Amino acid sequence: MRFVWILLFMGLITLPMRAQADEPSILPLTPGQEVSDTITDVATFDWWQLELNAGDSLRVLMTASDGLAPLIGILDSNGTIIARSDDGQINTTVQLEFTFEQTGIYTVVATRTGTTTGETRGSYRLRADLMSETIPDDRYMAVTFRCNDIEVDALSQIRFVQDAPTVRYAIRIYGVDGLLPVFKIETAREGDLEPCIQSQTASDVALTFDDGMVSEGIAAAALDFDSTTDLGTLTVTFGGAAAISGRYIAVIEGFTVDPADSQDAFTIRNAPLPARDFGLLAYMIGTQPTARLDPLIEIRDVYACDDAGRRGCEGVASAIGMGVQTDGGLTVIGDRFDAGYAISAGDLVPYTLNFGSRDGRTTGIYALMLIGQS
């Protein structure tokens, strides 16, 4: 495997530096810092160097735009490739996590799929974070978690990267049929946000599921926050208190497709207890009336959904009419253009979904919506 990695990056390691404005760069990188640069046919890679200690675990995210298909590698102090990400598609985000056995100077390589033989070029943003113990391993999800002084059954989980240095997010989960919703937020920066939000009775709220509207007996947990610093990766875990079964709709607002060919990556999963009997629906809902965003959800080389319920994703319930509306002004209601993805009952796999626009042609604001049951 090491020999394969060396071949994949041979051009990257041996490519000579060129004395021109577009030459590949070798620059320092601090954990928690976001950097940006471009990949061109002349500068097909950049080296970002940082010092790490034995036992450190690093998560690197590279978000591409302007036509670039991203790829990440890590070199040890001898210039040997010790890890690489999956090949990225154009204007998507790739991620690489690695735990270092020795203290030393390491190099994060930002490049393109195919490296020196690749054909894409464009801009990228790159961030490397030391992984806190509070960020759960992608491979596993706890059945329950503590919220302040109560035990909570996990319902579902979303992980995403803050897509701008300053952004406003609104997170909501509404429970019916007795479900008392709760959610917790984890970031790479401890202490930035209230860690756990419990539910209160919600009035003047209407929820619409596929079998009709509910406007009474609704409980809600909610948080609005403005981030003036980059929180990096955010993990939102939704849950239900008191082991009461019921249905829920969860909504996160604050996302934008702009430019039109950009995409946001979300890792979404169903939790162990509800997954035994129920599936999970994830939707991309356009919420900007003055812009005609045509949402698209993709899994690279596997899945593409333009309009939930039709156009190649007939297996996902249509989003038409489903969602949340409040007297306070929140309106996240699906229509025939909104995209979706269905996780089946019994499926505990975390799915990384890319949210963008159909054919990379439209822009606008959107919300992520989950509909599930416990």
KEVO-279618 format. One record per residue (C-alpha): residue in three letters; residue number from 1; chain; y, z negated, x negated. Coordinates in Angstrom, 1 decimal, decimal comma. Layout:
<recs>
(rec 'ALA' NUM 'A' (Y Z X))
...
</recs>
This chain:
<recs>
(rec 'MET' 1 'A' (0,0 0,0 0,0))
(rec 'ARG' 2 'A' (2,4 -0,8 -2,9))
(rec 'PHE' 3 'A' (1,8 2,7 -4,3))
(rec 'VAL' 4 'A' (2,6 4,3 -0,9))
(rec 'TRP' 5 'A' (5,9 2,3 -0,7))
(rec 'ILE' 6 'A' (6,8 3,4 -4,2))
(rec 'LEU' 7 'A' (6,2 7,1 -3,3))
(rec 'LEU' 8 'A' (8,3 6,7 -0,1))
(rec 'PHE' 9 'A' (11,2 5,4 -2,1))
(rec 'MET' 10 'A' (10,7 7,2 -5,4))
(rec 'GLY' 11 'A' (13,7 9,4 -4,8))
(rec 'LEU' 12 'A' (15,8 6,4 -3,8))
(rec 'ILE' 13 'A' (15,0 4,5 -7,0))
(rec 'THR' 14 'A' (15,4 7,3 -9,5))
(rec 'LEU' 15 'A' (18,3 9,1 -7,9))
(rec 'PRO' 16 'A' (21,1 9,1 -10,4))
(rec 'MET' 17 'A' (24,5 7,7 -9,6))
(rec 'ARG' 18 'A' (27,2 10,3 -9,1))
(rec 'ALA' 19 'A' (30,8 9,8 -10,1))
(rec 'GLN' 20 'A' (32,5 10,8 -6,9))
(rec 'ALA' 21 'A' (33,9 9,2 -3,8))
(rec 'ASP' 22 'A' (30,7 9,6 -1,9))
(rec 'GLU' 23 'A' (28,4 8,2 -4,5))
(rec 'PRO' 24 'A' (25,7 5,6 -3,5))
(rec 'SER' 25 'A' (27,0 2,0 -3,9))
(rec 'ILE' 26 'A' (25,6 -1,1 -5,5))
(rec 'LEU' 27 'A' (27,4 -4,1 -3,9))
(rec 'PRO' 28 'A' (26,9 -7,8 -3,4))
(rec 'LEU' 29 'A' (25,7 -9,1 0,0))
(rec 'THR' 30 'A' (26,0 -12,6 1,4))
(rec 'PRO' 31 'A' (23,6 -13,9 4,1))
(rec 'GLY' 32 'A' (25,5 -13,9 7,4))
(rec 'GLN' 33 'A' (27,9 -11,1 6,3))
(rec 'GLU' 34 'A' (28,0 -7,8 8,1))
(rec 'VAL' 35 'A' (28,8 -4,7 6,0))
(rec 'SER' 36 'A' (29,2 -1,1 6,8))
(rec 'ASP' 37 'A' (29,0 2,2 4,9))
(rec 'THR' 38 'A' (27,8 5,8 5,3))
(rec 'ILE' 39 'A' (24,7 7,8 4,4))
(rec 'THR' 40 'A' (25,3 11,4 3,4))
(rec 'ASP' 41 'A' (23,4 14,2 1,7))
(rec 'VAL' 42 'A' (24,9 13,1 -1,6))
(rec 'ALA' 43 'A' (24,7 9,3 -1,1))
(rec 'THR' 44 'A' (21,3 9,0 0,7))
(rec 'PHE' 45 'A' (21,1 5,2 0,1))
(rec 'ASP' 46 'A' (23,1 2,1 -0,7))
(rec 'TRP' 47 'A' (22,0 -1,0 -2,6))
(rec 'TRP' 48 'A' (23,1 -4,4 -1,3))
(rec 'GLN' 49 'A' (22,1 -7,2 -3,7))
(rec 'LEU' 50 'A' (21,7 -10,9 -3,0))
(rec 'GLU' 51 'A' (20,2 -14,0 -4,6))
(rec 'LEU' 52 'A' (17,4 -15,8 -2,7))
(rec 'ASN' 53 'A' (15,3 -18,8 -3,3))
(rec 'ALA' 54 'A' (11,5 -19,1 -3,1))
(rec 'GLY' 55 'A' (10,5 -19,7 0,5))
(rec 'ASP' 56 'A' (13,6 -18,1 2,0))
(rec 'SER' 57 'A' (13,0 -15,8 5,0))
(rec 'LEU' 58 'A' (15,4 -13,0 5,6))
(rec 'ARG' 59 'A' (16,0 -10,9 8,7))
(rec 'VAL' 60 'A' (17,9 -7,6 8,0))
(rec 'LEU' 61 'A' (19,2 -5,4 10,8))
(rec 'MET' 62 'A' (20,6 -1,9 10,3))
(rec 'THR' 63 'A' (22,4 -0,3 13,2))
(rec 'ALA' 64 'A' (23,1 3,4 12,8))
(rec 'SER' 65 'A' (25,6 5,7 14,5))
(rec 'ASP' 66 'A' (27,1 9,2 14,1))
(rec 'GLY' 67 'A' (23,7 10,8 13,9))
(rec 'LEU' 68 'A' (21,9 8,6 11,3))
(rec 'ALA' 69 'A' (18,2 7,7 11,6))
(rec 'PRO' 70 'A' (18,1 4,3 9,8))
(rec 'LEU' 71 'A' (15,6 2,9 7,3))
(rec 'ILE' 72 'A' (15,6 -0,4 5,4))
(rec 'GLY' 73 'A' (13,8 -1,3 2,2))
(rec 'ILE' 74 'A' (13,7 -4,4 -0,1))
(rec 'LEU' 75 'A' (13,4 -4,2 -3,9))
(rec 'ASP' 76 'A' (12,5 -7,1 -6,2))
(rec 'SER' 77 'A' (14,3 -7,8 -9,5))
(rec 'ASN' 78 'A' (12,1 -5,2 -11,2))
(rec 'GLY' 79 'A' (13,0 -2,4 -8,7))
(rec 'THR' 80 'A' (9,6 -2,5 -7,0))
(rec 'ILE' 81 'A' (9,5 -1,9 -3,2))
(rec 'ILE' 82 'A' (8,1 -5,1 -1,6))
(rec 'ALA' 83 'A' (8,9 -4,3 2,1))
(rec 'ARG' 84 'A' (10,2 -1,6 4,3))
(rec 'SER' 85 'A' (11,1 -1,3 8,0))
(rec 'ASP' 86 'A' (9,7 1,2 10,4))
(rec 'ASP' 87 'A' (11,3 4,6 10,5))
(rec 'GLY' 88 'A' (14,3 4,6 12,8))
(rec 'GLN' 89 'A' (15,3 7,2 15,3))
(rec 'ILE' 90 'A' (18,9 8,6 15,4))
(rec 'ASN' 91 'A' (21,6 6,0 16,4))
(rec 'THR' 92 'A' (19,1 3,1 16,8))
(rec 'THR' 93 'A' (18,7 -0,3 15,2))
(rec 'VAL' 94 'A' (15,8 -1,1 12,8))
(rec 'GLN' 95 'A' (14,8 -4,6 11,7))
(rec 'LEU' 96 'A' (13,0 -6,0 8,7))
(rec 'GLU' 97 'A' (11,9 -9,6 8,2))
(rec 'PHE' 98 'A' (10,5 -10,9 4,9))
(rec 'THR' 99 'A' (9,7 -14,2 3,2))
(rec 'PHE' 100 'A' (10,3 -14,4 -0,5))
(rec 'GLU' 101 'A' (7,8 -16,1 -2,8))
(rec 'GLN' 102 'A' (10,0 -16,3 -5,9))
(rec 'THR' 103 'A' (13,6 -17,1 -6,6))
(rec 'GLY' 104 'A' (15,6 -14,1 -7,9))
(rec 'ILE' 105 'A' (18,0 -11,3 -7,3))
(rec 'TYR' 106 'A' (16,8 -8,9 -4,6))
(rec 'THR' 107 'A' (18,1 -5,6 -3,3))
(rec 'VAL' 108 'A' (18,4 -4,5 0,3))
(rec 'VAL' 109 'A' (18,2 -0,7 0,5))
(rec 'ALA' 110 'A' (20,1 1,0 3,4))
(rec 'THR' 111 'A' (18,9 4,6 3,7))
(rec 'ARG' 112 'A' (17,7 7,2 6,2))
(rec 'THR' 113 'A' (14,3 8,1 7,6))
(rec 'GLY' 114 'A' (12,8 10,4 5,0))
(rec 'THR' 115 'A' (15,1 9,0 2,3))
(rec 'THR' 116 'A' (16,0 11,9 -0,1))
(rec 'THR' 117 'A' (14,1 14,4 2,0))
(rec 'GLY' 118 'A' (15,6 13,3 5,3))
(rec 'GLU' 119 'A' (18,1 15,3 7,1))
(rec 'THR' 120 'A' (20,2 12,8 9,1))
(rec 'ARG' 121 'A' (23,5 11,4 8,0))
(rec 'GLY' 122 'A' (26,1 9,1 9,5))
(rec 'SER' 123 'A' (27,5 5,6 9,6))
(rec 'TYR' 124 'A' (25,7 2,2 9,7))
(rec 'ARG' 125 'A' (26,3 -1,5 10,0))
(rec 'LEU' 126 'A' (24,0 -3,9 8,1))
(rec 'ARG' 127 'A' (23,5 -7,6 8,3))
(rec 'ALA' 128 'A' (21,1 -10,0 6,6))
(rec 'ASP' 129 'A' (20,5 -13,5 7,9))
(rec 'LEU' 130 'A' (18,5 -16,4 6,6))
(rec 'MET' 131 'A' (16,2 -17,2 9,4))
(rec 'SER' 132 'A' (16,7 -20,6 11,0))
(rec 'GLU' 133 'A' (13,7 -22,5 12,2))
(rec 'THR' 134 'A' (15,3 -22,4 15,6))
(rec 'ILE' 135 'A' (14,8 -18,7 15,8))
(rec 'PRO' 136 'A' (11,2 -18,2 17,2))
(rec 'ASP' 137 'A' (8,7 -15,9 15,5))
(rec 'ASP' 138 'A' (8,5 -12,6 17,4))
(rec 'ARG' 139 'A' (4,7 -12,8 17,6))
(rec 'TYR' 140 'A' (4,6 -16,0 19,7))
(rec 'MET' 141 'A' (6,4 -17,5 22,6))
(rec 'ALA' 142 'A' (6,2 -21,2 23,6))
(rec 'VAL' 143 'A' (4,8 -22,0 27,1))
(rec 'THR' 144 'A' (7,5 -24,7 27,6))
(rec 'PHE' 145 'A' (10,7 -25,8 25,9))
(rec 'ARG' 146 'A' (13,0 -28,8 26,1))
(rec 'CYS' 147 'A' (16,4 -28,4 27,8))
(rec 'ASN' 148 'A' (18,4 -31,6 27,2))
(rec 'ASP' 149 'A' (16,2 -34,2 28,7))
(rec 'ILE' 150 'A' (13,9 -32,1 30,8))
(rec 'GLU' 151 'A' (10,7 -30,0 30,2))
(rec 'VAL' 152 'A' (11,1 -26,4 31,2))
(rec 'ASP' 153 'A' (8,5 -23,6 31,8))
(rec 'ALA' 154 'A' (9,5 -20,5 29,9))
(rec 'LEU' 155 'A' (10,0 -17,4 32,2))
(rec 'SER' 156 'A' (11,1 -14,6 29,9))
(rec 'GLN' 157 'A' (13,1 -13,9 26,7))
(rec 'ILE' 158 'A' (15,6 -11,4 25,4))
(rec 'ARG' 159 'A' (16,7 -10,9 21,8))
(rec 'PHE' 160 'A' (19,6 -8,7 20,7))
(rec 'VAL' 161 'A' (22,2 -8,4 18,0))
(rec 'GLN' 162 'A' (25,9 -9,0 18,8))
(rec 'ASP' 163 'A' (27,3 -5,5 18,8))
(rec 'ALA' 164 'A' (30,9 -6,2 17,8))
(rec 'PRO' 165 'A' (32,6 -9,0 15,8))
(rec 'THR' 166 'A' (34,5 -10,1 18,9))
(rec 'VAL' 167 'A' (32,8 -9,8 22,2))
(rec 'ARG' 168 'A' (32,6 -11,6 25,6))
(rec 'TYR' 169 'A' (29,2 -12,2 27,1))
(rec 'ALA' 170 'A' (28,4 -13,6 30,6))
(rec 'ILE' 171 'A' (24,8 -14,9 31,1))
(rec 'ARG' 172 'A' (23,5 -15,8 34,5))
(rec 'ILE' 173 'A' (20,1 -16,6 36,0))
(rec 'TYR' 174 'A' (19,6 -17,1 39,7))
(rec 'GLY' 175 'A' (16,5 -18,8 41,2))
(rec 'VAL' 176 'A' (15,3 -18,7 44,8))
(rec 'ASP' 177 'A' (12,3 -20,2 46,7))
(rec 'GLY' 178 'A' (12,9 -23,6 45,0))
(rec 'LEU' 179 'A' (13,1 -22,3 41,4))
(rec 'LEU' 180 'A' (15,6 -24,3 39,3))
(rec 'PRO' 181 'A' (16,7 -21,9 36,6))
(rec 'VAL' 182 'A' (17,6 -22,9 33,0))
(rec 'PHE' 183 'A' (18,3 -21,0 29,9))
(rec 'LYS' 184 'A' (18,8 -21,7 26,2))
(rec 'ILE' 185 'A' (20,6 -19,7 23,5))
(rec 'GLU' 186 'A' (19,6 -19,6 19,8))
(rec 'THR' 187 'A' (21,6 -17,9 17,1))
(rec 'ALA' 188 'A' (21,5 -17,8 13,3))
(rec 'ARG' 189 'A' (24,6 -20,0 13,3))
(rec 'GLU' 190 'A' (23,8 -23,5 14,6))
(rec 'GLY' 191 'A' (26,4 -25,3 16,7))
(rec 'ASP' 192 'A' (28,3 -22,3 17,9))
(rec 'LEU' 193 'A' (27,2 -22,5 21,5))
(rec 'GLU' 194 'A' (26,0 -25,0 24,0))
(rec 'PRO' 195 'A' (22,3 -24,8 23,4))
(rec 'CYS' 196 'A' (20,9 -25,2 26,9))
(rec 'ILE' 197 'A' (22,4 -24,5 30,4))
(rec 'GLN' 198 'A' (20,9 -26,2 33,5))
(rec 'SER' 199 'A' (21,2 -25,1 37,1))
(rec 'GLN' 200 'A' (23,5 -26,0 39,9))
(rec 'THR' 201 'A' (23,5 -25,0 43,5))
(rec 'ALA' 202 'A' (25,2 -21,6 44,0))
(rec 'SER' 203 'A' (27,2 -20,7 47,0))
(rec 'ASP' 204 'A' (28,7 -17,3 48,0))
(rec 'VAL' 205 'A' (25,9 -15,5 46,1))
(rec 'ALA' 206 'A' (23,7 -12,7 47,4))
(rec 'LEU' 207 'A' (20,6 -11,6 45,6))
(rec 'THR' 208 'A' (18,8 -8,4 46,5))
(rec 'PHE' 209 'A' (15,1 -8,0 45,6))
(rec 'ASP' 210 'A' (12,9 -5,0 46,5))
(rec 'ASP' 211 'A' (12,0 -6,7 49,8))
(rec 'GLY' 212 'A' (15,5 -7,6 50,9))
(rec 'MET' 213 'A' (18,5 -9,8 50,5))
(rec 'VAL' 214 'A' (18,6 -13,6 49,9))
(rec 'SER' 215 'A' (21,9 -15,5 50,4))
(rec 'GLU' 216 'A' (20,8 -19,1 50,9))
(rec 'GLY' 217 'A' (18,9 -21,7 48,8))
(rec 'ILE' 218 'A' (20,1 -20,2 45,5))
(rec 'ALA' 219 'A' (20,4 -22,1 42,3))
(rec 'ALA' 220 'A' (22,2 -20,7 39,2))
(rec 'ALA' 221 'A' (22,6 -21,5 35,5))
(rec 'ALA' 222 'A' (25,6 -19,7 34,0))
(rec 'LEU' 223 'A' (27,6 -19,4 30,8))
(rec 'ASP' 224 'A' (30,6 -17,2 29,8))
(rec 'PHE' 225 'A' (31,7 -17,2 26,2))
(rec 'ASP' 226 'A' (34,0 -15,3 23,9))
(rec 'SER' 227 'A' (32,7 -14,9 20,4))
(rec 'THR' 228 'A' (35,4 -14,5 17,7))
(rec 'THR' 229 'A' (32,8 -14,7 15,0))
(rec 'ASP' 230 'A' (29,7 -12,6 14,5))
(rec 'LEU' 231 'A' (26,7 -14,6 15,8))
(rec 'GLY' 232 'A' (24,2 -12,1 14,5))
(rec 'THR' 233 'A' (20,9 -12,2 16,4))
(rec 'LEU' 234 'A' (21,0 -14,0 19,8))
(rec 'THR' 235 'A' (17,8 -15,2 21,5))
(rec 'VAL' 236 'A' (18,1 -16,1 25,2))
(rec 'THR' 237 'A' (15,1 -17,8 26,7))
(rec 'PHE' 238 'A' (15,1 -18,1 30,5))
(rec 'GLY' 239 'A' (13,1 -20,9 32,2))
(rec 'GLY' 240 'A' (12,4 -22,9 35,3))
(rec 'ALA' 241 'A' (12,5 -26,7 35,6))
(rec 'ALA' 242 'A' (10,2 -28,9 37,5))
(rec 'ALA' 243 'A' (7,3 -26,5 37,4))
(rec 'ILE' 244 'A' (8,3 -25,0 40,7))
(rec 'SER' 245 'A' (7,3 -21,4 41,5))
(rec 'GLY' 246 'A' (9,8 -18,9 42,7))
(rec 'ARG' 247 'A' (11,7 -15,6 42,0))
(rec 'TYR' 248 'A' (14,7 -15,0 39,8))
(rec 'ILE' 249 'A' (17,2 -12,5 38,7))
(rec 'ALA' 250 'A' (18,8 -12,9 35,3))
(rec 'VAL' 251 'A' (21,8 -10,9 34,1))
(rec 'ILE' 252 'A' (23,6 -10,5 30,8))
(rec 'GLU' 253 'A' (27,0 -8,7 30,8))
(rec 'GLY' 254 'A' (29,1 -7,6 27,9))
(rec 'PHE' 255 'A' (27,4 -4,4 26,6))
(rec 'THR' 256 'A' (28,9 -1,0 26,0))
(rec 'VAL' 257 'A' (27,6 2,5 25,2))
(rec 'ASP' 258 'A' (30,4 3,9 23,1))
(rec 'PRO' 259 'A' (30,2 6,4 21,4))
(rec 'ALA' 260 'A' (28,0 8,3 23,7))
(rec 'ASP' 261 'A' (25,2 8,8 21,3))
(rec 'SER' 262 'A' (24,9 5,1 20,3))
(rec 'GLN' 263 'A' (22,1 2,7 21,4))
(rec 'ASP' 264 'A' (21,6 -1,0 21,6))
(rec 'ALA' 265 'A' (18,2 -2,6 20,9))
(rec 'PHE' 266 'A' (16,7 -5,4 23,0))
(rec 'THR' 267 'A' (13,4 -7,2 22,4))
(rec 'ILE' 268 'A' (12,2 -8,3 25,9))
(rec 'ARG' 269 'A' (9,0 -10,2 26,8))
(rec 'ASN' 270 'A' (7,4 -12,0 29,6))
(rec 'ALA' 271 'A' (6,4 -15,7 29,1))
(rec 'PRO' 272 'A' (2,8 -17,0 29,0))
(rec 'LEU' 273 'A' (2,8 -18,9 32,4))
(rec 'PRO' 274 'A' (4,4 -16,2 34,7))
(rec 'ALA' 275 'A' (2,6 -13,4 32,8))
(rec 'ARG' 276 'A' (-0,8 -14,7 34,0))
(rec 'ASP' 277 'A' (0,0 -13,4 37,6))
(rec 'PHE' 278 'A' (3,3 -11,5 37,6))
(rec 'GLY' 279 'A' (5,0 -8,7 35,8))
(rec 'LEU' 280 'A' (8,6 -8,5 34,6))
(rec 'LEU' 281 'A' (11,2 -5,8 35,4))
(rec 'ALA' 282 'A' (14,0 -4,9 33,0))
(rec 'TYR' 283 'A' (17,0 -2,7 34,1))
(rec 'MET' 284 'A' (20,0 -1,2 32,4))
(rec 'ILE' 285 'A' (22,7 -1,3 35,1))
(rec 'GLY' 286 'A' (26,0 0,6 34,7))
(rec 'THR' 287 'A' (28,9 -1,7 35,8))
(rec 'GLN' 288 'A' (32,1 0,2 35,1))
(rec 'PRO' 289 'A' (33,3 2,0 38,2))
(rec 'THR' 290 'A' (35,8 4,2 36,4))
(rec 'ALA' 291 'A' (33,2 5,6 33,9))
(rec 'ARG' 292 'A' (30,0 7,5 34,7))
(rec 'LEU' 293 'A' (27,5 6,0 32,4))
(rec 'ASP' 294 'A' (24,0 7,6 32,9))
(rec 'PRO' 295 'A' (21,7 4,8 31,5))
(rec 'LEU' 296 'A' (18,6 5,6 29,5))
(rec 'ILE' 297 'A' (15,9 3,2 28,3))
(rec 'GLU' 298 'A' (13,6 4,4 25,5))
(rec 'ILE' 299 'A' (10,8 3,1 23,3))
(rec 'ARG' 300 'A' (10,7 5,4 20,2))
(rec 'ASP' 301 'A' (8,1 8,1 20,6))
(rec 'VAL' 302 'A' (6,5 6,3 23,6))
(rec 'TYR' 303 'A' (8,7 6,0 26,6))
(rec 'ALA' 304 'A' (11,9 7,3 28,1))
(rec 'CYS' 305 'A' (13,3 6,3 31,5))
(rec 'ASP' 306 'A' (16,5 8,0 32,9))
(rec 'ASP' 307 'A' (16,3 7,0 36,6))
(rec 'ALA' 308 'A' (14,0 4,1 37,5))
(rec 'GLY' 309 'A' (11,6 5,2 40,2))
(rec 'ARG' 310 'A' (11,7 8,9 39,3))
(rec 'ARG' 311 'A' (12,4 11,4 36,5))
(rec 'GLY' 312 'A' (9,4 10,3 34,4))
(rec 'CYS' 313 'A' (9,4 6,6 35,2))
(rec 'GLU' 314 'A' (8,0 6,6 38,7))
(rec 'GLY' 315 'A' (6,0 3,5 37,8))
(rec 'VAL' 316 'A' (9,1 1,4 37,7))
(rec 'ALA' 317 'A' (10,6 0,2 41,0))
(rec 'SER' 318 'A' (13,9 1,9 41,8))
(rec 'ALA' 319 'A' (17,0 -0,2 41,0))
(rec 'ILE' 320 'A' (18,8 1,1 44,1))
(rec 'GLY' 321 'A' (20,4 -1,9 45,8))
(rec 'MET' 322 'A' (18,8 -4,6 43,7))
(rec 'GLY' 323 'A' (20,9 -7,1 41,9))
(rec 'VAL' 324 'A' (23,6 -9,8 42,3))
(rec 'GLN' 325 'A' (26,9 -10,0 44,1))
(rec 'THR' 326 'A' (29,2 -13,0 44,3))
(rec 'ASP' 327 'A' (32,5 -13,8 46,0))
(rec 'GLY' 328 'A' (33,8 -14,6 42,5))
(rec 'GLY' 329 'A' (33,7 -10,9 41,5))
(rec 'LEU' 330 'A' (30,3 -10,5 39,8))
(rec 'THR' 331 'A' (28,7 -7,3 40,9))
(rec 'VAL' 332 'A' (25,6 -6,1 39,2))
(rec 'ILE' 333 'A' (23,9 -3,8 41,7))
(rec 'GLY' 334 'A' (21,5 -1,0 40,7))
(rec 'ASP' 335 'A' (21,8 2,6 41,9))
(rec 'ARG' 336 'A' (19,7 5,7 41,5))
(rec 'PHE' 337 'A' (21,0 6,5 38,1))
(rec 'ASP' 338 'A' (20,0 3,2 36,5))
(rec 'ALA' 339 'A' (17,1 3,0 34,1))
(rec 'GLY' 340 'A' (14,3 0,5 34,0))
(rec 'TYR' 341 'A' (11,1 -0,7 32,3))
(rec 'ALA' 342 'A' (8,2 -2,6 33,7))
(rec 'ILE' 343 'A' (6,1 -5,2 31,8))
(rec 'SER' 344 'A' (2,7 -5,6 33,6))
(rec 'ALA' 345 'A' (1,1 -8,9 34,5))
(rec 'GLY' 346 'A' (-0,9 -10,4 31,7))
(rec 'ASP' 347 'A' (1,2 -8,5 29,0))
(rec 'LEU' 348 'A' (2,7 -10,9 26,5))
(rec 'VAL' 349 'A' (3,8 -8,2 24,0))
(rec 'PRO' 350 'A' (7,5 -8,2 23,0))
(rec 'TYR' 351 'A' (8,9 -4,8 23,7))
(rec 'THR' 352 'A' (11,9 -3,4 21,8))
(rec 'LEU' 353 'A' (13,8 -1,2 24,2))
(rec 'ASN' 354 'A' (16,7 1,0 23,1))
(rec 'PHE' 355 'A' (19,5 1,2 25,7))
(rec 'GLY' 356 'A' (21,8 4,3 25,6))
(rec 'SER' 357 'A' (22,9 7,2 27,7))
(rec 'ARG' 358 'A' (21,0 10,3 28,9))
(rec 'ASP' 359 'A' (21,2 13,0 26,2))
(rec 'GLY' 360 'A' (23,8 10,9 24,4))
(rec 'ARG' 361 'A' (26,6 12,4 26,7))
(rec 'THR' 362 'A' (28,2 9,5 28,6))
(rec 'THR' 363 'A' (29,9 6,2 27,9))
(rec 'GLY' 364 'A' (30,5 3,0 29,8))
(rec 'ILE' 365 'A' (29,9 -0,7 30,3))
(rec 'TYR' 366 'A' (26,5 -2,0 31,4))
(rec 'ALA' 367 'A' (24,5 -5,1 32,1))
(rec 'LEU' 368 'A' (20,9 -6,0 31,3))
(rec 'MET' 369 'A' (19,1 -7,3 34,3))
(rec 'LEU' 370 'A' (15,7 -9,0 34,6))
(rec 'ILE' 371 'A' (13,7 -9,6 37,8))
(rec 'GLY' 372 'A' (10,7 -11,9 37,6))
(rec 'GLN' 373 'A' (8,6 -14,5 39,3))
(rec 'SER' 374 'A' (6,8 -17,7 38,3))
</recs>
